[in-house]
Amino acid sequence: MENLAQIMPLRFREQMGVFLQTPGIEEIRIRVGQPIELRCMEKNLWLSDCITAQDIEEMLTFISQYSIYAYEEEIRQGFLTLEGGHRIGFAGQVRLSEGKISHMVNIRFLNIRVARENKGCAGDLLPWIYRNGEFYNTLLVSPPGVGKTTYLRDCIRRISGGGEKGKKICVIDERSEIAACHLGVPQNDLGSRTDVIDGCPKREGMLLALRSMSPDIIAVDELGGEEDGDMLRQVALSGCQIFGTVHGKKLSDLERKPALRTCFEEQLFQRYIFLKKDDKGRRSFSVFDQELKNIC
């Protein structure tokens, strides 16, 4: 949390230092003209004063370590990962070039996703995807903010570090959110047999992993892009297992994603894990097999 305190506007820093000690903080929402909101597991907190455009400009200076242009590409993509794994999302006015975002200006809204390893959270889930040294191709499904990346990370750590039967895992960490690498060194514990390809697009990263790292399992976050289905098929046909996540609430959400149609038709995944969170922040999961039958 010390990293987060250091990027806050100076006039809020002392107050935020106290608020950041609140247990269970999941997000910090910064919106121009509104007070800072801390979204916690069981309740939300608000600071009294409203954020100004000048406050946000000050935060951007601290976030970029006084060189906003050095992070122009990350900001254009809409997010940046801090040391420690905290992820900052940006919203504001965009500039287009040939129909695509060229850069972002007048950033006035920030969403800070607070990183937390939460070791052991996937203990009940693990036996459904990993038994007697055998891993089932698995897709974790949930809406944003429920914790699929946290569950993915904990499963990777336990499968990779599973004694003599532990698996070699290569993590394709496109958004630097799973391993939270800083200068190439993972800040999160991913187990003793895990390699990380950081900041690389999923397709190129999976190809690189197959060519160079001989993994037993390739782990990748937030699937669903146009080319993901064909790439997943190629990975599966190469004899490598797949562990991925995707946004969604129910099976019908996945069936409407063209990139995953091949996965359904060819039953590439043996397990679909649907995570959900209740109003008090408690998580639960449901398990479906390759034939989309509910088995847990």
N, C-alpha and C positions, 0 to 999 in steps of 0.2 A: 504493500500500500504506500510505502514511502515514495516509490516512483510516481504514483498518481498524485500525491500531494505536491510534488515538485513541478507539475505542469499546470496547476491551478492558477487563476489570476491572483496577483499578490494580495489584493484586498480581501480575498476569500480564503487564503491559504491557512491561516490560523484556525478559522472555523471548520474548514474541511478536514484539518488534521484530527479534530475531535470526532467529526461525523464518520470518518473513514475507519474508526475503530469499531463501528457497529458491525456485529456478526451477520454474515449471510448477504452481503452486498453483491448484486449480480450485474447491475448496470448503473451508470451515471449519465443522466441526460442533460445536455447543455443546449438551451434554446434561447435565442435572442429575445429580449423582452419578457422572459419568464424566469422564475427562480430555478436554481439547480435542483434536480430531482434525483434522489438515490432510490433505486428500485431494489428492495431487499426480498428475501425469501418469504417473509411473513407480513411485511408492511412497507410502505413507501415513506420517505422523508423528504422535506423540502427546506432549503435555506430561505431566509427571509427576504433578502434583496434580489432584485432581478438582474439578469445578465445583460450587458450592453455589447454592441458590436466591438467596442474597444477591448472589452474583457476577452472576447473570442480571439481577436487579433493577438493579444498578449499570450493567450494559450498556444496559438499556432507557432509563435516565436519559441516558446519553451519546448513544444513538442518536436519541432524541427531543429532544435539546438542552434537557433539563430541563423539557420540557412534554409528557408522555406523552399528555395529552388532546388535544393538537393533532394527533396522529397516530392517533387512535382509529379513524377510518374505514379507513386503510391497514392497521392491525393486524387489524381485523375481516375484511378481505379476505384476510389471511394473508401479506402481503408488504409490503415497503417498499424503495424504491430510494434509495441514498445518492448524494451528489455523487461523480461519477466512474463511476457506473453499477453499482456493487456492489449486489446484490439480497439482502435478508435475508428469509428465510421464517420464520414463527412457528408454533409448535404448543404446545398447552396445553389448558386447560379452557375450553370455550365455553359461552355462555349463549344460549338459544334464545328467539325470540319468533315465535309463529305458525309454528313449524316451520323458521324461518330463523335463521341466526346473527345475533344482535344485537350481541354484543361478545365479546372474549376476555379471560379472566382467568387468573391463575396460569400465565403463560407460562414454560415450563421447558425448551424446546427451540428452538434457533435453527439455521438453515442459511444460511450466508453464501456466495452464489455470487459468486466473484471475477470481476470484469469485465476483459476483455482484448480489445482490438480485433483483434489478430492479422492485420494487413493482408497481403493476398496469399494467404491460406489457401485462397480459392476459385478460384485461378487455373486449375486443371485442370477445375473444374466449369463455369466461365463459358461456354466455347464450346458447351456442350450446351443452354444456355438463352438465349443472346444471340449472334446472328450477323448481321454486316453491318447493324447498326442495328435488327434485328428481335428483339423479345423474345417468348418463348413463355410463356403462362400456366403458372406453375410452382408446385408444392407441395413443400416440403422436409419430409421425414419422418424422425424419429428418436425414440428414447426420451429421457427427460429427462437432461440432463447430457452429451450427446454433442457438442453444439456447433452446433445448427441456427441459433440466433440469431446466433452469431458468423459463420457462413457467410452468412446472410441479410444481415447488416450489411456484410460485405465486398463482396458482389455489388451491393448498393445503391450503395455508394461508387463502384465501378468503372463501373457502368452510368450513373449520374448524372453522373459526371465524364468521360465518354467522348468528349471533344473535341466536334466539330461534330455528331456523331451521338448525343450523350448525351441521355438521356431525362429528362423531368420526372417526379419520383417524389414521391408523398405518403405518408409513413409514419404509420400509425395506431398510436401507441405507448401502448397501454392501460396497460401496466405500467411505463412509463418505462425499459424495458430495452434497446431498440434504440438510441435516440439518447442515453439517459441525460441528459435535460434537467435543468438546474439553473436555476431562475428563468427558464424558457423557452428557455434557450440550450443546444443540444446539446453534450454533453461528448465525444461520439464523432464522428469524421469520417464523414459520410454523403454526401460529394460536393457539387459546386457547384450542382446543380439539384434538391436535395431539400428539401421542406417537411415539417414535423412537426406533427401534432396529438397533443398529449401528454396522458396521463391520461384519455382519452376511451374509452368503450365502443366496441367494434369496429363495431357496426351504425351507431350515431350518427356515428361518425368517418368511416366510408366514405360515408355520405350527405352529410356536410358537405364532404368532399373533392370529391365529384362536383359539388356545387352551387357551390363557391367557388374551387377551386384548379386546375381544368382539367388534371388530371394525365394523363400517358401511362400510368403504372403506379401502382397502389395496393399498398403493401406492408403486411402485417399479420402479427402473430405469434400463434401458438397458436390456430388455428381449431378448430372442433369443437362449438361451442355450438349450441343448438337452432335459432336463427335464422340461423346463418351461411350455410347452403346457399342460402336464398332471396336473401340479400343479395349473395352472390358472383355469383349468376345475374344480378341486377340490374346489378351493376358490369360484367359481361361484355357484357351487352346494351346498355350505354351507350357501348361503344366503348373502354373502358379495360381495360388488361391487369392481371392479378392476380399478385402474388408473395406467397405465404403459407407458413406452417409449421404442422405439426400433430404431435402425439405419436403414435408407433406404431413397430412394428418391420418389418412386412411388409404386403403388399397386403390380406390378409384382415383386418388390424386396421382399415384404412380402410373396407373394405366393410361393416363392422359399425357404423360411425358413421352414424346416420340423417341428420345434418346434411350429410354429404358424398355422400349417395346421388344427389342431383340432379346433382352435379358429375360422377359416373361416368356416369350415364345420358345426359347431354347433352354429355359429353366437354369440359367447360369447361377442364380443364387439359391442355396438350399435353405437359407434362413432370412426372413424379413422381421426385424425387431421394431415395433412401434412404441416410441416413448411418449409419455404424456405427463403433465404436471397439473395438480389440482390448485385450488385457490390459496392453499397454505404452503405451496411450494414443494409438496411431496411428490416424488416421481414414482411411476409404475410403468410396466411394459407388457406388451402382448407379443407372442411369437407365432409366425406363420411359416410353413414349410414351402418347398419348391412348387408344390401344387396349390399353394395359397390356402391351405387348410390351417385353421387356428389350432395350434397344439399346446398353447399355454396362455 
